[in-house]
């Protein structure tokens, strides 16, 4: 851990960095999954979904930055390489064979819902060990994740 004058104890910072690191892997994986959908969607609603998936990707990349920068501000090292992320993500693998809009909507909404559940769990964990700022960061991520999930699910509802 890098030296910092942050007033959180080293024990709390260590727990926060581990929690943030797990969620950084999820955010990077989700970012890649949204781009996979963006690049490969086909069908009658192509342009609307292509643009929606790109907007969601932009939001998720902001999550990646928020989480990574919180890690480094606490004295940790943000580990965002493919080699670091692959073994750590718990999101379901994204199918490389789907192309239809409804299939991508189903796959992305499932991934976003899993990511949102992890963010809500992280809120409770961070609050439990005394890092209100990290809990607040995950609250922001959770709120925006729910909004993006709503956008996806609205396309699946009749």
ChimeraX attribute file (.defattr): number of C-alpha atoms within 10 A of each C-alpha:
attribute: neighborCount
match mode: 1-to-1
recipient: residues
	/A:1	12
	/A:2	9
	/A:3	9
	/A:4	13
	/A:5	9
	/A:6	11
	/A:7	8
	/A:8	13
	/A:9	12
	/A:10	15
	/A:11	9
	/A:12	14
	/A:13	23
	/A:14	17
	/A:15	16
	/A:16	26
	/A:17	25
	/A:18	13
	/A:19	19
	/A:20	26
	/A:21	24
	/A:22	19
	/A:23	25
	/A:24	26
	/A:25	27
	/A:26	25
	/A:27	27
	/A:28	22
	/A:29	27
	/A:30	27
	/A:31	23
	/A:32	16
	/A:33	23
	/A:34	28
	/A:35	19
	/A:36	21
	/A:37	28
	/A:38	24
	/A:39	12
	/A:40	16
	/A:41	23
	/A:42	18
	/A:43	11
	/A:44	10
	/A:45	13
	/A:46	15
	/A:47	13
	/A:48	10
	/A:49	22
	/A:50	19
	/A:51	12
	/A:52	18
	/A:53	27
	/A:54	18
	/A:55	16
	/A:56	25
	/A:57	22
	/A:58	15
	/A:59	16
	/A:60	24
	/A:61	17
	/A:62	15
	/A:63	24
	/A:64	24
	/A:65	15
	/A:66	17
	/A:67	26
	/A:68	23
	/A:69	16
	/A:70	21
	/A:71	24
	/A:72	16
	/A:73	17
	/A:74	23
	/A:75	19
	/A:76	22
	/A:77	16
	/A:78	21
	/A:79	16
	/A:80	17
	/A:81	10
	/A:82	11
	/A:83	9
	/A:84	13
	/A:85	20
	/A:86	14
	/A:87	9
	/A:88	15
	/A:89	18
	/A:90	17
	/A:91	19
	/A:92	12
	/A:93	12
	/A:94	18
	/A:95	13
	/A:96	10
	/A:97	8
	/A:98	16
	/A:99	17
	/A:100	16
	/A:101	23
	/A:102	18
	/A:103	16
	/A:104	25
	/A:105	23
	/A:106	15
	/A:107	19
	/A:108	23
	/A:109	20
	/A:110	17
	/A:111	23
	/A:112	27
	/A:113	18
	/A:114	16
	/A:115	23
	/A:116	21
	/A:117	15
	/A:118	18
	/A:119	25
	/A:120	16
	/A:121	15
	/A:122	24
	/A:123	24
	/A:124	15
	/A:125	17
	/A:126	22
	/A:127	15
	/A:128	11
	/A:129	14
	/A:130	17
	/A:131	18
	/A:132	14
	/A:133	14
	/A:134	23
	/A:135	23
	/A:136	15
	/A:137	19
	/A:138	26
	/A:139	18
	/A:140	15
	/A:141	24
	/A:142	23
	/A:143	13
	/A:144	17
	/A:145	22
	/A:146	16
	/A:147	13
	/A:148	22
	/A:149	19
	/A:150	15
	/A:151	16
	/A:152	23
	/A:153	15
	/A:154	11
	/A:155	14
	/A:156	14
	/A:157	6
	/A:158	4
